[in-house]
Amino acid sequence: MHIPLLQEEMTVGKRVVDTGRGLRITKNVIETTHVVEQPLQQDYLTVTHVPQDVFVEPDAMPQTRYEGTTMIVPIMEEVLVVQTRLRLKEEIHITRESRTVTTTETVRLKSDRIEVKRFDESSDEQDRRHVSTDASVESGV
């Protein structure tokens, strides 16, 4: 005895369907202005001439030196006497003074903003009609 059986087979496929829809992406640059306050250090120099009028020996010539924040620069002069001798004519005292001042600057900062728009939009029902898949059912023995 022979009993025929039925067997169903299915093939599933997909295809691209142009729905006429798309996206438009727009990039905008936005500038914002910010006020920034930053303390800055400024140095001011005061120059003072201090007369000395002192004779010094050639092997004991004064050097540039610091006393606190003051730099002292010796100024030498040769003086003709019966013999040549060095005389400390003057010293220049340079004093450093630091001040902190607050400055205000306007700074422009840029940032990007992206806007996404759909065009040729259709309702949900129309969307379902445009989306399709191929499915076929084959019956065989």
N, CA, C and O of each residue as an XYZ file, in Angstrom:
564
protein
N       0.827     -1.157      0.000
C       0.000      0.000      0.000
C       0.886      1.239      0.000
O       1.919      1.278      0.669
N       0.487      2.211     -0.728
C       1.260      3.431     -0.920
C       0.398      4.627     -0.546
O      -0.666      4.819     -1.134
N       0.842      5.460      0.448
C       0.057      6.624      0.882
C       0.835      7.873      0.489
O       1.942      8.091      0.981
N       0.280      8.677     -0.374
C       0.992      9.900     -0.761
C       0.909     10.959      0.365
O      -0.144     11.147      0.972
N       2.036     11.639      0.627
C       2.086     12.707      1.635
C       2.357     14.037      0.940
O       3.034     14.108     -0.086
N       1.826     15.040      1.514
C       2.069     16.377      0.977
C       3.146     17.069      1.827
O       3.187     16.933      3.050
N       3.985     17.789      1.155
C       5.007     18.551      1.866
C       5.039     19.946      1.275
O       5.117     20.109      0.057
N       4.980     20.969      2.147
C       5.046     22.348      1.676
C       6.485     22.834      1.799
O       7.191     22.518      2.757
N       6.890     23.596      0.822
C       8.213     24.204      0.851
C       8.031     25.696      0.624
O       7.141     26.116     -0.115
N       8.878     26.495      1.264
C       8.755     27.944      1.148
C      10.116     28.527      0.784
O      11.154     28.106      1.294
N      10.077     29.504     -0.108
C      11.280     30.238     -0.473
C      11.052     31.696     -0.092
O      10.046     32.289     -0.482
N      11.960     32.266      0.650
C      11.836     33.656      1.101
C      12.956     34.456      0.458
O      14.101     34.007      0.425
N      12.632     35.643     -0.053
C      13.628     36.528     -0.648
C      13.295     37.969     -0.316
O      12.238     38.248      0.251
N      14.156     38.857     -0.652
C      13.882     40.270     -0.433
C      14.424     41.050     -1.606
O      15.306     40.588     -2.330
N      13.883     42.243     -1.783
C      14.326     43.108     -2.865
C      14.246     44.554     -2.388
O      13.494     44.869     -1.465
N      14.990     45.393     -2.993
C      15.007     46.806     -2.637
C      13.903     47.498     -3.407
O      13.777     47.333     -4.621
N      13.095     48.284     -2.685
C      12.000     49.016     -3.299
C      12.234     50.490     -3.013
O      12.351     50.880     -1.851
N      12.304     51.306     -4.039
C      12.476     52.737     -3.870
C      11.143     53.327     -3.440
O      10.165     53.298     -4.187
N      11.116     53.865     -2.222
C       9.870     54.414     -1.693
C       9.739     55.897     -2.007
O       8.701     56.500     -1.735
N      10.774     56.481     -2.571
C      10.716     57.915     -2.858
C      10.952     58.752     -1.613
O      10.746     59.966     -1.626
N      11.379     58.112     -0.551
C      11.631     58.824      0.700
C      13.128     58.963      0.910
O      13.918     58.211      0.341
N      13.503     59.912      1.717
C      14.919     60.076      2.007
C      15.111     60.987      3.200
O      14.151     61.449      3.818
N      16.348     61.229      3.504
C      16.714     62.108      4.604
C      17.536     63.254      4.070
O      18.338     63.082      3.153
N      17.343     64.393      4.628
C      18.196     65.551      4.311
C      18.865     65.944      5.617
O      18.197     66.243      6.608
N      20.178     65.941      5.606
C      20.941     66.285      6.808
C      21.586     67.639      6.570
O      22.277     67.845      5.572
N      21.354     68.552      7.492
C      21.897     69.902      7.395
C      22.809     70.136      8.592
O      22.438     69.848      9.730
N      24.007     70.660      8.328
C      24.956     70.961      9.388
C      25.061     72.478      9.506
O      25.331     73.170      8.524
N      24.847     72.979     10.704
C      24.947     74.414     10.958
C      26.064     74.649     11.964
O      26.241     73.859     12.891
N      26.816     75.726     11.788
C      27.850     76.122     12.732
C      27.276     77.261     13.566
O      26.819     78.273     13.035
N      27.310     77.077     14.860
C      26.755     78.063     15.771
C      27.909     78.698     16.532
O      28.746     77.997     17.100
N      27.951     80.024     16.541
C      28.975     80.739     17.300
C      28.334     81.292     18.562
O      27.280     81.927     18.512
N      28.975     81.045     19.684
C      28.516     81.618     20.931
C      29.636     82.480     21.484
O      30.813     82.157     21.323
N      29.279     83.551     22.120
C      30.255     84.482     22.670
C      30.339     84.271     24.173
O      29.325     84.270     24.870
N      31.558     84.092     24.664
C      31.791     83.891     26.084
C      32.768     84.964     26.563
O      33.724     85.300     25.864
N      32.523     85.492     27.746
C      33.438     86.450     28.348
C      34.305     85.677     29.334
O      33.802     85.008     30.236
N      35.616     85.782     29.145
C      36.566     85.047     29.964
C      37.408     86.053     30.744
O      37.985     86.973     30.165
N      37.471     85.870     32.056
C      38.337     86.714     32.869
C      39.516     85.870     33.335
O      39.333     84.777     33.870
N      40.711     86.376     33.131
C      41.907     85.628     33.483
C      42.897     86.574     34.157
O      43.238     87.607     33.580
N      43.371     86.249     35.368
C      44.392     87.107     35.980
C      45.727     86.925     35.264
O      46.159     85.800     35.012
N      46.367     88.027     34.943
C      47.667     88.006     34.265
C      48.681     88.732     35.141
O      48.331     89.673     35.853
N      49.929     88.297     35.086
C      50.972     88.960     35.848
C      51.733     89.900     34.931
O      52.117     89.530     33.822
N      51.947     91.117     35.406
C      52.725     92.093     34.649
C      53.887     92.538     35.522
O      53.716     92.774     36.718
N      55.063     92.651     34.928
C      56.241     93.106     35.657
C      56.563     94.537     35.238
O      56.545     94.868     34.052
N      56.856     95.373     36.219
C      57.248     96.757     35.976
C      58.652     96.944     36.541
O      58.948     96.453     37.631
N      59.513     97.641     35.820
C      60.885     97.872     36.248
C      61.080     99.344     36.595
O      60.641    100.234     35.866
N      61.743     99.581     37.716
C      62.094    100.933     38.134
C      63.616    101.024     38.089
O      64.303    100.221     38.721
N      64.143    101.982     37.357
C      65.594    102.139     37.222
C      66.002    103.376     38.015
O      65.492    104.474     37.791
N      66.939    103.174     38.949
C      67.428    104.270     39.790
C      68.943    104.333     39.662
O      69.620    103.314     39.799
N      69.476    105.510     39.403
C      70.939    105.708     39.341
C      71.404    106.136     40.730
O      70.934    107.133     41.277
N      72.338    105.364     41.290
C      72.843    105.646     42.632
C      74.330    106.007     42.505
O      75.149    105.120     42.265
N      74.697    107.288     42.660
C      76.108    107.681     42.566
C      76.944    107.018     43.670
O      76.497    106.908     44.812
N      78.178    106.573     43.313
C      79.048    105.889     44.284
C      80.372    106.646     44.482
O      80.760    106.923     45.617
N      81.061    106.978     43.391
C      82.329    107.707     43.427
C      83.337    107.065     44.395
O      83.876    107.730     45.280
N      83.577    105.766     44.208
C      84.492    105.003     45.057
C      85.552    104.372     44.158
O      85.231    103.805     43.114
N      86.820    104.472     44.571
C      87.899    103.825     43.826
C      87.967    102.360     44.250
O      87.832    102.031     45.428
N      88.181    101.481     43.253
C      88.296    100.046     43.540
C      89.566     99.525     42.893
O      90.080    100.120     41.946
N      90.068     98.417     43.407
C      91.253     97.787     42.850
C      90.829     96.925     41.667
O      89.714     96.404     41.663
N      91.706     96.756     40.641
C      91.346     95.974     39.459
C      90.974     94.528     39.784
O      90.147     93.937     39.090
N      91.574     93.948     40.833
C      91.236     92.567     41.156
C      89.996     92.469     42.057
O      89.577     91.363     42.395
N      89.408     93.597     42.449
C      88.222     93.597     43.320
C      87.055     94.320     42.637
O      86.260     95.000     43.286
N      86.974     94.158     41.313
C      85.901     94.853     40.593
C      84.534     94.270     40.989
O      84.362     93.052     41.009
N      83.582     95.128     41.299
C      82.251     94.632     41.675
C      81.549     93.991     40.484
O      81.718     94.416     39.341
N      80.760     92.962     40.774
C      80.013     92.233     39.746
C      78.524     92.582     39.855
O      78.057     93.112     40.863
N      77.821     92.271     38.805
C      76.368     92.425     38.862
C      75.835     91.482     39.930
O      76.238     90.321     39.992
N      74.927     91.975     40.773
C      74.431     91.176     41.884
C      72.950     91.495     42.137
O      72.403     92.457     41.598
N      72.337     90.681     42.952
C      70.931     90.873     43.336
C      70.855     91.121     44.832
O      71.536     90.467     45.621
N      70.029     92.060     45.202
C      69.670     92.281     46.602
C      68.152     92.236     46.654
O      67.484     93.226     46.356
N      67.606     91.077     47.036
C      66.150     90.877     46.996
C      65.698     90.823     45.544
O      66.197     90.013     44.763
N      64.748     91.689     45.182
C      64.271     91.729     43.795
C      64.976     92.812     42.990
O      64.587     93.108     41.860
N      66.019     93.402     43.578
C      66.746     94.485     42.912
C      68.043     93.951     42.329
O      68.847     93.347     43.038
N      68.246     94.176     41.028
C      69.496     93.808     40.370
C      70.383     95.050     40.349
O      69.948     96.121     39.926
N      71.609     94.908     40.798
C      72.549     96.029     40.862
C      73.634     95.801     39.821
O      74.348     94.799     39.857
N      73.747     96.752     38.890
C      74.728     96.682     37.802
C      75.773     97.773     38.038
O      75.446     98.957     37.963
N      77.031     97.393     38.323
C      78.059     98.419     38.534
C      78.504     99.040     37.203
O      78.665     98.338     36.205
N      78.698    100.352     37.202
C      79.189    101.094     36.036
C      80.599    101.578     36.391
O      80.797    102.339     37.338
N      81.559    101.116     35.609
C      82.954    101.432     35.900
C      83.468    102.521     34.955
O      82.985    102.689     33.836
N      84.460    103.246     35.452
C      85.062    104.309     34.652
C      86.559    104.350     34.990
O      86.955    104.295     36.154
N      87.367    104.448     33.941
C      88.797    104.625     34.182
C      89.061    106.109     34.407
O      88.547    106.967     33.689
N      89.877    106.390     35.422
C      90.215    107.769     35.764
C      91.744    107.889     35.711
O      92.459    107.057     36.270
N      92.224    108.909     35.048
C      93.666    109.098     34.935
C      94.155    109.893     36.136
O      93.794    111.051     36.344
N      94.975    109.232     36.898
C      95.638    109.872     38.025
C      97.123    109.688     37.713
O      97.454    109.468     36.549
N      97.990    109.762     38.636
C      99.383    109.456     38.380
C      99.445    108.009     37.891
O     100.329    107.638     37.118
N      98.552    107.254     38.325
C      98.405    105.888     37.851
C      96.922    105.658     37.512
O      96.043    106.387     37.972
N      96.677    104.639     36.706
C      95.288    104.337     36.349
C      94.672    103.515     37.460
O      95.222    102.494     37.873
N      93.525    103.968     37.941
C      92.795    103.257     38.981
C      91.327    103.190     38.567
O      90.830    104.007     37.792
N      90.675    102.204     39.105
C      89.236    102.072     38.828
C      88.449    102.717     39.955
O      88.734    102.511     41.135
N      87.473    103.487     39.576
C      86.587    104.130     40.532
C      85.165    103.688     40.227
O      84.721    103.768     39.082
N      84.457    103.229     41.231
C      83.046    102.888     41.054
C      82.303    104.198     40.972
O      82.155    104.908     41.966
N      81.831    104.515     39.768
C      81.179    105.802     39.523
C      79.741    105.793     40.044
O      79.314    106.720     40.731
N      79.004    104.737     39.709
C      77.617    104.634     40.159
C      77.157    103.197     40.024
O      77.819    102.384     39.379
N      76.051    102.890     40.617
C      75.381    101.617     40.458
C      73.977    101.912     39.930
O      73.354    102.919     40.264
N      73.529    101.020     39.122
C      72.149    101.128     38.650
C      71.345    100.081     39.403
O      71.659     98.893     39.328
N      70.341    100.489     40.108
C      69.475     99.583     40.855
C      68.188     99.396     40.050
O      67.474    100.359     39.772
N      67.907     98.162     39.685
C      66.704     97.822     38.913
C      65.828     96.948     39.806
O      66.220     95.842     40.179
N      64.654     97.442     40.143
C      63.755     96.732     41.052
C      62.578     96.169     40.278
O      61.941     96.868     39.489
N      62.299     94.901     40.514
C      61.160     94.239     39.866
C      59.967     94.320     40.802
O      60.066     94.022     41.992
N      58.851     94.726     40.243
C      57.597     94.780     40.983
C      56.556     94.035     40.161
O      56.363     94.328     38.981
N      55.894     93.082     40.776
C      54.883     92.292     40.064
C      53.500     92.707     40.529
O      53.263     92.914     41.719
N      52.596     92.825     39.578
C      51.207     93.131     39.858
C      50.342     92.136     39.123
O      50.686     91.686     38.030
N      49.231     91.799     39.717
C      48.269     90.920     39.051
C      47.079     91.766     38.645
O      46.464     92.439     39.472
N      46.765     91.723     37.366
C      45.619     92.461     36.848
C      44.661     91.459     36.235
O      45.088     90.443     35.687
N      43.380     91.736     36.322
C      42.373     90.867     35.721
C      41.937     91.484     34.414
O      41.517     92.640     34.366
N      42.040     90.704     33.351
C      41.626     91.189     32.045
C      40.383     90.443     31.603
O      40.159     89.302     32.006
N      39.589     91.076     30.790
C      38.371     90.475     30.260
C      38.498     90.382     28.754
O      38.756     91.378     28.079
N      38.318     89.188     28.236
C      38.388     88.952     26.801
C      37.074     88.351     26.340
O      36.441     87.597     27.078
N      36.660     88.680     25.127
C      35.487     88.058     24.529
C      35.975     86.989     23.566
O      36.743     87.268     22.645
N      35.523     85.770     23.789
C      35.980     84.625     23.012
C      34.793     84.035     22.282
O      33.735     83.839     22.880
N      34.950     83.744     20.988
C      33.888     83.103     20.211
C      34.193     81.618     20.106
O      35.279     81.219     19.685
N      33.216     80.809     20.497
C      33.355     79.371     20.392
C      32.344     78.871     19.372
O      31.228     79.387     19.302
N      32.720     77.881     18.588
C      31.853     77.346     17.548
C      31.455     75.921     17.909
O      32.249     75.163     18.466
N      30.225     75.572     17.588
C      29.771     74.195     17.749
C      28.888     73.852     16.559
O      28.268     74.730     15.959
N      28.836     72.565     16.223
C      28.041     72.106     15.087
C      26.681     71.632     15.587
O      26.578     71.027     16.654
N      25.644     71.911     14.811
C      24.316     71.383     15.087
C      23.837     70.703     13.811
O      23.888     71.295     12.733
N      23.382     69.486     13.926
C      22.916     68.701     12.790
C      21.393     68.641     12.845
O      20.806     68.353     13.889
N      20.765     68.916     11.706
C      19.321     68.824     11.602
C      19.000     67.781     10.544
O      19.498     67.853      9.420
N      18.171     66.816     10.902
C      17.802     65.732      9.993
C      16.337     65.917      9.633
O      15.484     65.974     10.520
N      16.030     66.014      8.321
C      14.657     66.171      7.846
C      14.349     65.048      6.872
O      15.181     64.676      6.044
N      13.150     64.519      6.986
C      12.679     63.536      6.020
C      11.933     64.292      4.934
O      11.212     65.249      5.213
N      12.112     63.856      3.698
C      11.325     64.455      2.627
C      10.560     63.356      1.917
O      10.951     62.190      1.978
N       9.461     63.716      1.234
C       8.527     62.784      0.608
C       8.012     61.788      1.634
O       7.901     60.597      1.343
N       7.697     62.267      2.832
C       7.189     61.374      3.860
C       5.804     60.897      3.482
O       5.020     61.643      2.895
N       5.501     59.644      3.822
C       4.181     59.087      3.579
C       3.653     58.542      4.892
O       4.414     58.377      5.845
N       2.371     58.263      4.955
C       1.766     57.760      6.191
C       2.230     56.341      6.446
O       2.859     55.722      5.589
N       1.917     55.824      7.633
C       2.331     54.468      7.990
C       1.707     53.433      7.070
O       2.361     52.443      6.743
N       0.432     53.631      6.629
C      -0.210     52.667      5.731
C       0.533     52.603      4.407
O       0.779     51.521      3.875
N       0.892     53.778      3.873
C       1.627     53.780      2.608
C       2.993     53.138      2.791
O       3.493     52.478      1.880
N       3.609     53.323      3.969
C       4.902     52.700      4.224
C       4.785     51.186      4.141
O       5.651     50.522      3.571
N       3.727     50.647      4.703
C       3.564     49.203      4.680
C       3.358     48.686      3.266
O       3.791     47.580      2.943
N       2.690     49.488      2.402
C       2.466     49.045      1.034
C       3.770     49.028      0.245
O       3.945     48.204     -0.653
N       4.700     49.950      0.584
C       5.953     50.012     -0.166
C       6.939     48.933      0.249
O       7.808     48.553     -0.536
N       6.816     48.439      1.465
C       7.738     47.416      1.928
C       7.150     46.072      1.551
O       6.023     45.759      1.935
N       7.888     45.283      0.814
C       7.374     43.968      0.433
C       8.498     42.961      0.452
O       9.664     43.306      0.262
N       8.138     41.716      0.683
C       9.102     40.621      0.589
C       8.490     39.582     -0.331
O       7.269     39.444     -0.396
N       9.330     38.860     -1.033
C       8.846     37.798     -1.913
C       8.765     36.516     -1.115
O       9.762     36.058     -0.557
N       7.612     35.955     -1.061
C       7.437     34.653     -0.397
C       6.547     33.807     -1.283
O       5.450     34.224     -1.656
N       7.006     32.652     -1.610
C       6.168     31.776     -2.413
C       6.107     30.420     -1.720
O       7.090     29.943     -1.152
N       4.984     29.846     -1.780
C       4.778     28.547     -1.163
C       4.562     27.526     -2.258
O       3.707     27.694     -3.127
N       5.339     26.476     -2.205
C       5.211     25.430     -3.222
C       4.695     24.162     -2.537
O       5.159     23.770     -1.466
N       3.777     23.577     -3.159
C       3.270     22.296     -2.633
C       3.844     21.193     -3.502
O       3.904     21.321     -4.725
N       4.252     20.140     -2.884
C       4.811     19.021     -3.621
C       4.358     17.703     -3.027
O       3.863     17.642     -1.902
N       4.530     16.709     -3.767
C       4.099     15.403     -3.308
C       5.278     14.626     -2.824
O       5.128     13.484     -2.389
